[in-house]
Amino acid sequence: MKKVRIILIVILVLILAGGAAVYYVFNKPHRDVEGEKALQVAANDLFKNYTQNEKQSNSNYLDKALEVEGRIEEVRTNQDNKTVVVFKTDDPIYGVVCTFKTSLANLGNGSDITVKGLCSGYDGNDVKLRDCVLVHPK
């Protein structure tokens, strides 16, 4: 009987510890990209770096705050109603894709802007930035 009681207590402790771990992971505060110091890079240079050497670029940029400057090629809204900006690069099809934290208005194709966001990496086509904020239009 004593063994059963000890086993039940151990199981209860493990369940509570697991629940606390899950709670912590899912309720971690999100990174505040606005307050982070960012690496500055031109959109075309960022794209070139990834297409020429993805492994090196991942070590330089992946999951880091970047301040990216460039010319808007396209502005669209994604399924979450967030603004997505595609920067123009030397590649006629692919580029740097920035998803903003919130919906933005008054961004037009051909405008020069600077955004700050977290680099999600290269998907074989585009370089992706998430949680972007507009630093300033030029």
N, CA, C and O atoms as CSV, one atom per row, in Angstrom:
chain,resi,resn,atom,element,x,y,z
A,1,MET,N,N,0.822,-1.194,0.000
A,1,MET,CA,C,0.000,0.000,0.000
A,1,MET,C,C,0.863,1.253,0.000
A,1,MET,O,O,0.537,2.252,-0.642
A,2,LYS,N,N,1.982,1.180,0.741
A,2,LYS,CA,C,2.863,2.332,0.819
A,2,LYS,C,C,3.512,2.619,-0.540
A,2,LYS,O,O,3.707,3.777,-0.911
A,3,LYS,N,N,3.848,1.534,-1.289
A,3,LYS,CA,C,4.450,1.698,-2.616
A,3,LYS,C,C,3.477,2.384,-3.573
A,3,LYS,O,O,3.877,3.255,-4.346
A,4,VAL,N,N,2.229,2.005,-3.527
A,4,VAL,CA,C,1.207,2.598,-4.389
A,4,VAL,C,C,1.076,4.082,-4.096
A,4,VAL,O,O,0.955,4.896,-5.012
A,5,ARG,N,N,1.100,4.424,-2.842
A,5,ARG,CA,C,0.991,5.834,-2.436
A,5,ARG,C,C,2.184,6.639,-2.963
A,5,ARG,O,O,2.006,7.750,-3.464
A,6,ILE,N,N,3.382,6.094,-2.856
A,6,ILE,CA,C,4.588,6.780,-3.346
A,6,ILE,C,C,4.523,6.933,-4.863
A,6,ILE,O,O,4.856,7.991,-5.397
A,7,ILE,N,N,4.099,5.889,-5.549
A,7,ILE,CA,C,3.977,5.952,-7.012
A,7,ILE,C,C,2.965,7.018,-7.412
A,7,ILE,O,O,3.221,7.785,-8.341
A,8,LEU,N,N,1.828,7.083,-6.738
A,8,LEU,CA,C,0.818,8.102,-7.048
A,8,LEU,C,C,1.349,9.515,-6.798
A,8,LEU,O,O,1.070,10.429,-7.574
A,9,ILE,N,N,2.097,9.693,-5.737
A,9,ILE,CA,C,2.678,11.011,-5.446
A,9,ILE,C,C,3.685,11.397,-6.528
A,9,ILE,O,O,3.702,12.542,-6.978
A,10,VAL,N,N,4.520,10.453,-6.946
A,10,VAL,CA,C,5.505,10.720,-8.005
A,10,VAL,C,C,4.789,11.080,-9.308
A,10,VAL,O,O,5.182,12.027,-9.989
A,11,ILE,N,N,3.752,10.337,-9.655
A,11,ILE,CA,C,2.989,10.627,-10.872
A,11,ILE,C,C,2.354,12.012,-10.785
A,11,ILE,O,O,2.380,12.765,-11.759
A,12,LEU,N,N,1.792,12.352,-9.649
A,12,LEU,CA,C,1.180,13.670,-9.463
A,12,LEU,C,C,2.215,14.783,-9.610
A,12,LEU,O,O,1.948,15.798,-10.252
A,13,VAL,N,N,3.380,14.596,-9.023
A,13,VAL,CA,C,4.449,15.596,-9.131
A,13,VAL,C,C,4.888,15.752,-10.587
A,13,VAL,O,O,5.096,16.873,-11.050
A,14,LEU,N,N,5.030,14.640,-11.313
A,14,LEU,CA,C,5.417,14.704,-12.727
A,14,LEU,C,C,4.361,15.421,-13.566
A,14,LEU,O,O,4.698,16.209,-14.449
A,15,ILE,N,N,3.097,15.152,-13.295
A,15,ILE,CA,C,2.018,15.829,-14.023
A,15,ILE,C,C,2.045,17.329,-13.742
A,15,ILE,O,O,1.909,18.133,-14.664
A,16,LEU,N,N,2.217,17.706,-12.491
A,16,LEU,CA,C,2.283,19.131,-12.149
A,16,LEU,C,C,3.497,19.805,-12.791
A,16,LEU,O,O,3.394,20.926,-13.289
A,17,ALA,N,N,4.640,19.129,-12.782
A,17,ALA,CA,C,5.845,19.693,-13.401
A,17,ALA,C,C,5.658,19.835,-14.907
A,17,ALA,O,O,6.055,20.842,-15.493
A,18,GLY,N,N,5.055,18.831,-15.532
A,18,GLY,CA,C,4.779,18.903,-16.967
A,18,GLY,C,C,3.819,20.027,-17.296
A,18,GLY,O,O,4.017,20.757,-18.268
A,19,GLY,N,N,2.783,20.168,-16.491
A,19,GLY,CA,C,1.823,21.258,-16.700
A,19,GLY,C,C,2.471,22.621,-16.554
A,19,GLY,O,O,2.185,23.535,-17.327
A,20,ALA,N,N,3.343,22.763,-15.566
A,20,ALA,CA,C,4.044,24.040,-15.374
A,20,ALA,C,C,4.956,24.340,-16.557
A,20,ALA,O,O,5.045,25.488,-16.994
A,21,ALA,N,N,5.634,23.321,-17.079
A,21,ALA,CA,C,6.522,23.518,-18.230
A,21,ALA,C,C,5.728,23.940,-19.462
A,21,ALA,O,O,6.133,24.857,-20.176
A,22,VAL,N,N,4.610,23.281,-19.713
A,22,VAL,CA,C,3.761,23.637,-20.856
A,22,VAL,C,C,3.237,25.060,-20.701
A,22,VAL,O,O,3.249,25.830,-21.661
A,23,TYR,N,N,2.784,25.410,-19.519
A,23,TYR,CA,C,2.288,26.763,-19.267
A,23,TYR,C,C,3.378,27.794,-19.547
A,23,TYR,O,O,3.115,28.816,-20.181
A,24,TYR,N,N,4.591,27.537,-19.083
A,24,TYR,CA,C,5.705,28.468,-19.288
A,24,TYR,C,C,6.017,28.636,-20.773
A,24,TYR,O,O,6.198,29.760,-21.243
A,25,VAL,N,N,6.081,27.537,-21.511
A,25,VAL,CA,C,6.430,27.597,-22.933
A,25,VAL,C,C,5.373,28.365,-23.721
A,25,VAL,O,O,5.720,29.177,-24.579
A,26,PHE,N,N,4.109,28.129,-23.453
A,26,PHE,CA,C,3.057,28.772,-24.227
A,26,PHE,C,C,2.751,30.198,-23.788
A,26,PHE,O,O,2.067,30.924,-24.509
A,27,ASN,N,N,3.231,30.610,-22.644
A,27,ASN,CA,C,2.962,31.959,-22.160
A,27,ASN,C,C,4.214,32.820,-22.056
A,27,ASN,O,O,4.221,33.837,-21.362
A,28,LYS,N,N,5.270,32.408,-22.750
A,28,LYS,CA,C,6.483,33.221,-22.779
A,28,LYS,C,C,6.175,34.534,-23.484
A,28,LYS,O,O,5.433,34.543,-24.467
A,29,PRO,N,N,6.722,35.630,-23.009
A,29,PRO,CA,C,6.490,36.894,-23.711
A,29,PRO,C,C,7.168,36.867,-25.083
A,29,PRO,O,O,8.246,36.296,-25.252
A,30,HIS,N,N,6.508,37.498,-26.053
A,30,HIS,CA,C,7.071,37.579,-27.395
A,30,HIS,C,C,8.210,38.589,-27.419
A,30,HIS,O,O,8.235,39.535,-26.632
A,31,ARG,N,N,9.145,38.375,-28.328
A,31,ARG,CA,C,10.257,39.311,-28.469
A,31,ARG,C,C,9.733,40.648,-28.971
A,31,ARG,O,O,8.866,40.701,-29.843
A,32,ASP,N,N,10.265,41.715,-28.417
A,32,ASP,CA,C,9.899,43.061,-28.844
A,32,ASP,C,C,10.966,43.559,-29.807
A,32,ASP,O,O,11.993,44.096,-29.393
A,33,VAL,N,N,10.707,43.372,-31.100
A,33,VAL,CA,C,11.694,43.722,-32.115
A,33,VAL,C,C,11.991,45.219,-32.136
A,33,VAL,O,O,13.091,45.632,-32.503
A,34,GLU,N,N,11.014,46.026,-31.744
A,34,GLU,CA,C,11.222,47.478,-31.750
A,34,GLU,C,C,12.325,47.895,-30.788
A,34,GLU,O,O,13.064,48.839,-31.067
A,35,GLY,N,N,12.442,47.211,-29.672
A,35,GLY,CA,C,13.427,47.574,-28.663
A,35,GLY,C,C,14.791,46.930,-28.859
A,35,GLY,O,O,15.739,47.259,-28.145
A,36,GLU,N,N,14.903,46.018,-29.816
A,36,GLU,CA,C,16.171,45.316,-30.024
A,36,GLU,C,C,17.103,46.100,-30.938
A,36,GLU,O,O,16.665,46.820,-31.835
A,37,LYS,N,N,18.390,45.941,-30.687
A,37,LYS,CA,C,19.393,46.502,-31.590
A,37,LYS,C,C,19.422,45.605,-32.822
A,37,LYS,O,O,19.462,44.380,-32.704
A,38,ALA,N,N,19.400,46.216,-33.997
A,38,ALA,CA,C,19.278,45.445,-35.229
A,38,ALA,C,C,20.502,45.598,-36.124
A,38,ALA,O,O,21.172,46.631,-36.127
A,39,LEU,N,N,20.771,44.543,-36.879
A,39,LEU,CA,C,21.788,44.606,-37.926
A,39,LEU,C,C,21.167,45.324,-39.116
A,39,LEU,O,O,20.026,45.040,-39.480
A,40,GLN,N,N,21.895,46.243,-39.721
A,40,GLN,CA,C,21.369,46.972,-40.869
A,40,GLN,C,C,21.871,46.325,-42.153
A,40,GLN,O,O,23.056,46.020,-42.294
A,41,VAL,N,N,20.944,46.123,-43.088
A,41,VAL,CA,C,21.297,45.493,-44.355
A,41,VAL,C,C,20.299,45.941,-45.424
A,41,VAL,O,O,19.116,46.136,-45.145
A,42,ALA,N,N,20.795,46.099,-46.644
A,42,ALA,CA,C,19.918,46.415,-47.771
A,42,ALA,C,C,19.204,45.137,-48.202
A,42,ALA,O,O,19.772,44.048,-48.128
A,43,ALA,N,N,17.968,45.270,-48.649
A,43,ALA,CA,C,17.166,44.106,-49.030
A,43,ALA,C,C,17.860,43.282,-50.107
A,43,ALA,O,O,17.892,42.055,-50.019
A,44,ASN,N,N,18.409,43.933,-51.113
A,44,ASN,CA,C,19.068,43.211,-52.196
A,44,ASN,C,C,20.300,42.457,-51.696
A,44,ASN,O,O,20.552,41.329,-52.119
A,45,ASP,N,N,21.067,43.076,-50.797
A,45,ASP,CA,C,22.252,42.415,-50.238
A,45,ASP,C,C,21.854,41.199,-49.397
A,45,ASP,O,O,22.505,40.156,-49.468
A,46,LEU,N,N,20.797,41.328,-48.608
A,46,LEU,CA,C,20.316,40.217,-47.793
A,46,LEU,C,C,19.914,39.048,-48.684
A,46,LEU,O,O,20.261,37.900,-48.408
A,47,PHE,N,N,19.186,39.344,-49.748
A,47,PHE,CA,C,18.748,38.299,-50.676
A,47,PHE,C,C,19.942,37.631,-51.349
A,47,PHE,O,O,20.001,36.405,-51.442
A,48,LYS,N,N,20.895,38.438,-51.818
A,48,LYS,CA,C,22.100,37.892,-52.465
A,48,LYS,C,C,22.884,36.998,-51.511
A,48,LYS,O,O,23.324,35.910,-51.883
A,49,ASN,N,N,23.053,37.466,-50.283
A,49,ASN,CA,C,23.790,36.669,-49.300
A,49,ASN,C,C,23.149,35.299,-49.105
A,49,ASN,O,O,23.850,34.289,-49.045
A,50,TYR,N,N,21.828,35.259,-49.006
A,50,TYR,CA,C,21.144,33.980,-48.806
A,50,TYR,C,C,21.229,33.090,-50.041
A,50,TYR,O,O,21.414,31.880,-49.908
A,51,THR,N,N,21.101,33.653,-51.229
A,51,THR,CA,C,21.147,32.817,-52.427
A,51,THR,C,C,22.559,32.306,-52.706
A,51,THR,O,O,22.719,31.245,-53.310
A,52,GLN,N,N,23.578,33.039,-52.278
A,52,GLN,CA,C,24.956,32.611,-52.523
A,52,GLN,C,C,25.471,31.652,-51.455
A,52,GLN,O,O,26.232,30.737,-51.769
A,53,ASN,N,N,25.067,31.845,-50.191
A,53,ASN,CA,C,25.567,30.981,-49.120
A,53,ASN,C,C,24.551,30.955,-47.973
A,53,ASN,O,O,24.637,31.734,-47.024
A,54,GLU,N,N,23.599,30.048,-48.090
A,54,GLU,CA,C,22.514,29.989,-47.104
A,54,GLU,C,C,23.029,29.635,-45.709
A,54,GLU,O,O,22.567,30.198,-44.717
A,55,LYS,N,N,23.972,28.716,-45.630
A,55,LYS,CA,C,24.478,28.291,-44.320
A,55,LYS,C,C,25.138,29.455,-43.582
A,55,LYS,O,O,24.867,29.677,-42.402
A,56,GLN,N,N,25.993,30.190,-44.267
A,56,GLN,CA,C,26.663,31.333,-43.650
A,56,GLN,C,C,25.650,32.425,-43.296
A,56,GLN,O,O,25.737,33.041,-42.234
A,57,SER,N,N,24.697,32.655,-44.187
A,57,SER,CA,C,23.674,33.674,-43.938
A,57,SER,C,C,22.811,33.313,-42.738
A,57,SER,O,O,22.429,34.190,-41.963
A,58,ASN,N,N,22.498,32.027,-42.574
A,58,ASN,CA,C,21.731,31.607,-41.396
A,58,ASN,C,C,22.485,31.928,-40.120
A,58,ASN,O,O,21.889,32.382,-39.143
A,59,SER,N,N,23.796,31.696,-40.120
A,59,SER,CA,C,24.552,32.008,-38.898
A,59,SER,C,C,24.641,33.517,-38.671
A,59,SER,O,O,24.754,33.964,-37.530
A,60,ASN,N,N,24.590,34.300,-39.741
A,60,ASN,CA,C,24.662,35.763,-39.611
A,60,ASN,C,C,23.319,36.407,-39.273
A,60,ASN,O,O,23.276,37.385,-38.527
A,61,TYR,N,N,22.222,35.871,-39.814
A,61,TYR,CA,C,20.944,36.578,-39.756
A,61,TYR,C,C,19.796,35.837,-39.070
A,61,TYR,O,O,18.909,36.482,-38.511
A,62,LEU,N,N,19.786,34.511,-39.095
A,62,LEU,CA,C,18.626,33.742,-38.649
A,62,LEU,C,C,18.248,34.056,-37.205
A,62,LEU,O,O,19.085,34.002,-36.304
A,63,ASP,N,N,16.977,34.385,-37.001
A,63,ASP,CA,C,16.390,34.703,-35.692
A,63,ASP,C,C,17.029,35.927,-35.035
A,63,ASP,O,O,17.001,36.074,-33.813
A,64,LYS,N,N,17.600,36.796,-35.858
A,64,LYS,CA,C,18.169,38.048,-35.354
A,64,LYS,C,C,17.311,39.203,-35.856
A,64,LYS,O,O,16.631,39.091,-36.876
A,65,ALA,N,N,17.353,40.310,-35.125
A,65,ALA,CA,C,16.640,41.514,-35.549
A,65,ALA,C,C,17.433,42.168,-36.675
A,65,ALA,O,O,18.630,42.420,-36.543
A,66,LEU,N,N,16.752,42.438,-37.779
A,66,LEU,CA,C,17.375,43.084,-38.930
A,66,LEU,C,C,16.626,44.362,-39.259
A,66,LEU,O,O,15.399,44.418,-39.170
A,67,GLU,N,N,17.368,45.380,-39.638
A,67,GLU,CA,C,16.781,46.608,-40.156
A,67,GLU,C,C,17.079,46.597,-41.649
A,67,GLU,O,O,18.222,46.782,-42.068
A,68,VAL,N,N,16.042,46.379,-42.442
A,68,VAL,CA,C,16.190,46.172,-43.880
A,68,VAL,C,C,15.653,47.382,-44.628
A,68,VAL,O,O,14.548,47.862,-44.375
A,69,GLU,N,N,16.471,47.855,-45.553
A,69,GLU,CA,C,16.123,49.030,-46.354
A,69,GLU,C,C,15.981,48.601,-47.806
A,69,GLU,O,O,16.789,47.826,-48.317
A,70,GLY,N,N,14.945,49.113,-48.466
A,70,GLY,CA,C,14.766,48.775,-49.869
A,70,GLY,C,C,13.540,49.430,-50.467
A,70,GLY,O,O,12.858,50.239,-49.838
A,71,ARG,N,N,13.284,49.045,-51.722
A,71,ARG,CA,C,12.140,49.579,-52.477
A,71,ARG,C,C,11.036,48.519,-52.514
A,71,ARG,O,O,11.290,47.342,-52.771
A,72,ILE,N,N,9.822,48.963,-52.255
A,72,ILE,CA,C,8.675,48.053,-52.239
A,72,ILE,C,C,8.336,47.620,-53.662
A,72,ILE,O,O,8.161,48.445,-54.559
A,73,GLU,N,N,8.248,46.295,-53.843
A,73,GLU,CA,C,7.792,45.756,-55.118
A,73,GLU,C,C,6.297,45.443,-55.072
A,73,GLU,O,O,5.579,45.623,-56.055
A,74,GLU,N,N,5.847,44.972,-53.909
A,74,GLU,CA,C,4.435,44.587,-53.777
A,74,GLU,C,C,3.992,44.719,-52.322
A,74,GLU,O,O,4.756,44.447,-51.396
A,75,VAL,N,N,2.747,45.142,-52.142
A,75,VAL,CA,C,2.123,45.186,-50.815
A,75,VAL,C,C,0.838,44.371,-50.900
A,75,VAL,O,O,0.018,44.568,-51.797
A,76,ARG,N,N,0.678,43.450,-49.948
A,76,ARG,CA,C,-0.544,42.636,-49.934
A,76,ARG,C,C,-0.947,42.357,-48.488
A,76,ARG,O,O,-0.221,42.700,-47.554
A,77,THR,N,N,-2.094,41.742,-48.317
A,77,THR,CA,C,-2.582,41.359,-46.995
A,77,THR,C,C,-2.661,39.838,-46.949
A,77,THR,O,O,-3.169,39.211,-47.878
A,78,ASN,N,N,-2.155,39.240,-45.858
A,78,ASN,CA,C,-2.206,37.779,-45.752
A,78,ASN,C,C,-3.523,37.326,-45.120
A,78,ASN,O,O,-4.404,38.142,-44.846
A,79,GLN,N,N,-3.645,36.019,-44.893
A,79,GLN,CA,C,-4.888,35.453,-44.362
A,79,GLN,C,C,-5.183,35.902,-42.940
A,79,GLN,O,O,-6.328,35.816,-42.496
A,80,ASP,N,N,-4.167,36.382,-42.211
A,80,ASP,CA,C,-4.365,36.891,-40.851
A,80,ASP,C,C,-4.622,38.392,-40.829
A,80,ASP,O,O,-4.604,39.017,-39.768
A,81,ASN,N,N,-4.861,38.971,-42.012
A,81,ASN,CA,C,-5.120,40.398,-42.175
A,81,ASN,C,C,-3.924,41.256,-41.760
A,81,ASN,O,O,-4.094,42.384,-41.297
A,82,LYS,N,N,-2.727,40.722,-41.926
A,82,LYS,CA,C,-1.501,41.471,-41.658
A,82,LYS,C,C,-0.901,41.908,-42.983
A,82,LYS,O,O,-1.042,41.225,-43.997
A,83,THR,N,N,-0.235,43.044,-42.963
A,83,THR,CA,C,0.389,43.568,-44.168
A,83,THR,C,C,1.668,42.799,-44.468
A,83,THR,O,O,2.478,42.536,-43.578
A,84,VAL,N,N,1.832,42.445,-45.733
A,84,VAL,CA,C,3.040,41.770,-46.209
A,84,VAL,C,C,3.654,42.647,-47.291
A,84,VAL,O,O,2.988,43.023,-48.255
A,85,VAL,N,N,4.936,42.967,-47.117
A,85,VAL,CA,C,5.659,43.785,-48.088
A,85,VAL,C,C,6.741,42.928,-48.725
A,85,VAL,O,O,7.485,42.234,-48.032
A,86,VAL,N,N,6.823,42.982,-50.051
A,86,VAL,CA,C,7.890,42.303,-50.780
A,86,VAL,C,C,8.835,43.371,-51.302
A,86,VAL,O,O,8.429,44.273,-52.035
A,87,PHE,N,N,10.114,43.257,-50.912
A,87,PHE,CA,C,11.125,44.195,-51.395
A,87,PHE,C,C,11.633,43.759,-52.762
A,87,PHE,O,O,11.760,42.568,-53.047
A,88,LYS,N,N,11.915,44.731,-53.586
A,88,LYS,CA,C,12.482,44.490,-54.907
A,88,LYS,C,C,13.943,44.075,-54.752
A,88,LYS,O,O,14.686,44.652,-53.959
A,89,THR,N,N,14.340,43.061,-55.525
A,89,THR,CA,C,15.736,42.624,-55.569
A,89,THR,C,C,16.140,42.477,-57.030
A,89,THR,O,O,15.341,42.741,-57.930
A,90,ASP,N,N,17.372,42.059,-57.264
A,90,ASP,CA,C,17.838,41.836,-58.635
A,90,ASP,C,C,17.150,40.642,-59.282
A,90,ASP,O,O,17.142,40.525,-60.508
A,91,ASP,N,N,16.576,39.759,-58.481
A,91,ASP,CA,C,15.853,38.608,-59.007
A,91,ASP,C,C,14.468,39.068,-59.458
A,91,ASP,O,O,13.771,39.738,-58.697
A,92,PRO,N,N,14.051,38.722,-60.684
A,92,PRO,CA,C,12.760,39.209,-61.180
A,92,PRO,C,C,11.541,38.559,-60.520
A,92,PRO,O,O,10.433,39.084,-60.625
A,93,ILE,N,N,11.734,37.426,-59.843
A,93,ILE,CA,C,10.591,36.708,-59.275
A,93,ILE,C,C,10.576,36.732,-57.753
A,93,ILE,O,O,9.525,36.954,-57.151
A,94,TYR,N,N,11.722,36.508,-57.124
A,94,TYR,CA,C,11.780,36.345,-55.672
A,94,TYR,C,C,12.415,37.548,-54.997
A,94,TYR,O,O,13.045,38.379,-55.650
A,95,GLY,N,N,12.244,37.635,-53.675
A,95,GLY,CA,C,12.799,38.777,-52.959
A,95,GLY,C,C,12.807,38.574,-51.461
A,95,GLY,O,O,12.901,37.451,-50.965
A,96,VAL,N,N,12.706,39.682,-50.754
A,96,VAL,CA,C,12.647,39.682,-49.300
A,96,VAL,C,C,11.201,39.980,-48.911
A,96,VAL,O,O,10.651,41.016,-49.285
A,97,VAL,N,N,10.591,39.065,-48.159
A,97,VAL,CA,C,9.180,39.168,-47.793
A,97,VAL,C,C,9.083,39.492,-46.306
A,97,VAL,O,O,9.583,38.746,-45.463
A,98,CYS,N,N,8.434,40.612,-45.996
A,98,CYS,CA,C,8.313,41.090,-44.614
A,98,CYS,C,C,6.850,41.057,-44.188
A,98,CYS,O,O,6.004,41.703,-44.807
A,99,THR,N,N,6.557,40.308,-43.136
A,99,THR,CA,C,5.203,40.256,-42.591
A,99,THR,C,C,5.163,41.132,-41.346
A,99,THR,O,O,5.927,40.929,-40.402
A,100,PHE,N,N,4.263,42.106,-41.359
A,100,PHE,CA,C,4.162,43.064,-40.260
A,100,PHE,C,C,3.309,42.510,-39.129
A,100,PHE,O,O,2.460,41.643,-39.338
A,101,LYS,N,N,3.548,43.026,-37.926
A,101,LYS,CA,C,2.783,42.596,-36.749
A,101,LYS,C,C,1.318,43.002,-36.871
A,101,LYS,O,O,0.425,42.297,-36.402
A,102,THR,N,N,1.089,44.128,-37.496
A,102,THR,CA,C,-0.271,44.648,-37.634
A,102,THR,C,C,-0.495,45.077,-39.075
A,102,THR,O,O,0.432,45.096,-39.884
A,103,SER,N,N,-1.717,45.416,-39.377
A,103,SER,CA,C,-2.053,45.909,-40.702
A,103,SER,C,C,-1.582,47.355,-40.846
A,103,SER,O,O,-1.724,48.157,-39.922
A,104,LEU,N,N,-1.024,47.679,-42.002
A,104,LEU,CA,C,-0.556,49.041,-42.271
A,104,LEU,C,C,-1.297,49.605,-43.472
A,104,LEU,O,O,-1.732,48.864,-44.354
A,105,ALA,N,N,-1.430,50.893,-43.496
A,105,ALA,CA,C,-2.026,51.568,-44.646
A,105,ALA,C,C,-0.986,52.513,-45.240
A,105,ALA,O,O,0.042,52.788,-44.622
A,106,ASN,N,N,-1.256,52.992,-46.406
A,106,ASN,CA,C,-0.448,54.021,-47.068
A,106,ASN,C,C,0.947,53.569,-47.474
A,106,ASN,O,O,1.854,54.396,-47.566
A,107,LEU,N,N,1.139,52.296,-47.716
A,107,LEU,CA,C,2.395,51.837,-48.293
A,107,LEU,C,C,2.121,51.532,-49.756
A,107,LEU,O,O,1.198,50.787,-50.084
A,108,GLY,N,N,2.927,52.111,-50.627
A,108,GLY,CA,C,2.695,51.913,-52.043
A,108,GLY,C,C,3.876,51.289,-52.747
A,108,GLY,O,O,5.019,51.432,-52.313
A,109,ASN,N,N,3.595,50.595,-53.837
A,109,ASN,CA,C,4.660,50.014,-54.637
A,109,ASN,C,C,5.608,51.107,-55.108
A,109,ASN,O,O,5.175,52.197,-55.481
A,110,GLY,N,N,6.903,50.811,-55.089
A,110,GLY,CA,C,7.908,51.764,-55.536
A,110,GLY,C,C,8.431,52.677,-54.447
A,110,GLY,O,O,9.395,53.408,-54.673
A,111,SER,N,N,7.822,52.656,-53.270
A,111,SER,CA,C,8.289,53.499,-52.161
A,111,SER,C,C,9.543,52.897,-51.545
A,111,SER,O,O,9.688,51.677,-51.476
A,112,ASP,N,N,10.447,53.760,-51.098
A,112,ASP,CA,C,11.632,53.322,-50.361
A,112,ASP,C,C,11.314,53.386,-48.876
A,112,ASP,O,O,10.909,54.429,-48.363
A,113,ILE,N,N,11.501,52.254,-48.184
A,113,ILE,CA,C,11.203,52.196,-46.752
A,113,ILE,C,C,12.297,51.416,-46.022
A,113,ILE,O,O,13.119,50.732,-46.632
A,114,THR,N,N,12.275,51.542,-44.708
A,114,THR,CA,C,13.128,50.735,-43.836
A,114,THR,C,C,12.226,50.051,-42.823
A,114,THR,O,O,11.392,50.692,-42.183
A,115,VAL,N,N,12.403,48.732,-42.683
A,115,VAL,CA,C,11.625,47.965,-41.717
A,115,VAL,C,C,12.570,47.236,-40.774
A,115,VAL,O,O,13.729,46.978,-41.097
A,116,LYS,N,N,12.047,46.917,-39.612
A,116,LYS,CA,C,12.804,46.129,-38.639
A,116,LYS,C,C,11.983,44.890,-38.340
A,116,LYS,O,O,10.790,44.978,-38.048
A,117,GLY,N,N,12.634,43.723,-38.414
A,117,GLY,CA,C,11.938,42.474,-38.152
A,117,GLY,C,C,12.898,41.357,-37.808
A,117,GLY,O,O,14.116,41.533,-37.835
A,118,LEU,N,N,12.336,40.207,-37.484
A,118,LEU,CA,C,13.127,39.030,-37.132
A,118,LEU,C,C,13.259,38.132,-38.355
A,118,LEU,O,O,12.263,37.800,-38.997
A,119,CYS,N,N,14.475,37.743,-38.674
A,119,CYS,CA,C,14.725,36.918,-39.851
A,119,CYS,C,C,14.301,35.479,-39.587
A,119,CYS,O,O,14.763,34.845,-38.639
A,120,SER,N,N,13.410,34.974,-40.445
A,120,SER,CA,C,12.949,33.588,-40.344
A,120,SER,C,C,13.745,32.659,-41.244
A,120,SER,O,O,13.609,31.440,-41.151
A,121,GLY,N,N,14.579,33.223,-42.118
A,121,GLY,CA,C,15.406,32.399,-42.989
A,121,GLY,C,C,14.988,32.474,-44.443
A,121,GLY,O,O,14.229,33.349,-44.860
A,122,TYR,N,N,15.512,31.521,-45.197
A,122,TYR,CA,C,15.339,31.453,-46.645
A,122,TYR,C,C,14.615,30.157,-46.969
A,122,TYR,O,O,15.032,29.084,-46.532
A,123,ASP,N,N,13.529,30.250,-47.736
A,123,ASP,CA,C,12.743,29.053,-48.044
A,123,ASP,C,C,13.047,28.468,-49.423
A,123,ASP,O,O,12.273,27.665,-49.944
A,124,GLY,N,N,14.168,28.869,-50.009
A,124,GLY,CA,C,14.514,28.410,-51.346
A,124,GLY,C,C,14.052,29.376,-52.416
A,124,GLY,O,O,14.513,29.314,-53.555
A,125,ASN,N,N,13.147,30.265,-52.059
A,125,ASN,CA,C,12.646,31.288,-52.972
A,125,ASN,C,C,12.861,32.686,-52.404
A,125,ASN,O,O,13.524,33.524,-53.015
A,126,ASP,N,N,12.292,32.923,-51.230
A,126,ASP,CA,C,12.314,34.245,-50.612
A,126,ASP,C,C,13.024,34.210,-49.267
A,126,ASP,O,O,13.075,33.178,-48.598
A,127,VAL,N,N,13.576,35.368,-48.883
A,127,VAL,CA,C,14.066,35.557,-47.522
A,127,VAL,C,C,12.881,36.107,-46.735
A,127,VAL,O,O,12.225,37.049,-47.178
A,128,LYS,N,N,12.604,35.523,-45.571
A,128,LYS,CA,C,11.413,35.891,-44.799
A,128,LYS,C,C,11.785,36.629,-43.519
A,128,LYS,O,O,12.697,36.233,-42.793
A,129,LEU,N,N,11.046,37.722,-43.262
A,129,LEU,CA,C,11.137,38.442,-41.993
A,129,LEU,C,C,9.751,38.446,-41.369
A,129,LEU,O,O,8.751,38.593,-42.073
A,130,ARG,N,N,9.686,38.285,-40.044
A,130,ARG,CA,C,8.401,38.263,-39.339
A,130,ARG,C,C,8.382,39.343,-38.260
A,130,ARG,O,O,9.423,39.886,-37.889
A,131,ASP,N,N,7.200,39.640,-37.770
A,131,ASP,CA,C,7.004,40.621,-36.692
A,131,ASP,C,C,7.628,41.970,-37.036
A,131,ASP,O,O,8.212,42.631,-36.177
A,132,CYS,N,N,7.500,42.366,-38.286
A,132,CYS,CA,C,8.133,43.604,-38.751
A,132,CYS,C,C,7.385,44.844,-38.274
A,132,CYS,O,O,6.173,44.829,-38.059
A,133,VAL,N,N,8.151,45.905,-38.118
A,133,VAL,CA,C,7.606,47.228,-37.827
A,133,VAL,C,C,8.246,48.205,-38.807
A,133,VAL,O,O,9.387,48.023,-39.233
A,134,LEU,N,N,7.503,49.225,-39.149
A,134,LEU,CA,C,8.006,50.245,-40.060
A,134,LEU,C,C,8.901,51.193,-39.284
A,134,LEU,O,O,8.462,51.824,-38.323
A,135,VAL,N,N,10.166,51.294,-39.705
A,135,VAL,CA,C,11.094,52.215,-39.051
A,135,VAL,C,C,10.850,53.608,-39.598
A,135,VAL,O,O,10.633,54.554,-38.840
A,136,HIS,N,N,10.885,53.728,-40.906
A,136,HIS,CA,C,10.505,54.989,-41.539
A,136,HIS,C,C,10.446,54.836,-43.043
A,136,HIS,O,O,11.254,54.130,-43.646
A,137,PRO,N,N,9.461,55.518,-43.646
A,137,PRO,CA,C,9.471,55.624,-45.102
A,137,PRO,C,C,10.483,56.688,-45.490
A,137,PRO,O,O,10.743,57.606,-44.712
A,138,LYS,N,N,11.046,56.580,-46.660
A,138,LYS,CA,C,12.023,57.585,-47.098
A,138,LYS,C,C,11.338,58.670,-47.886
A,138,LYS,O,O,11.991,59.609,-48.341
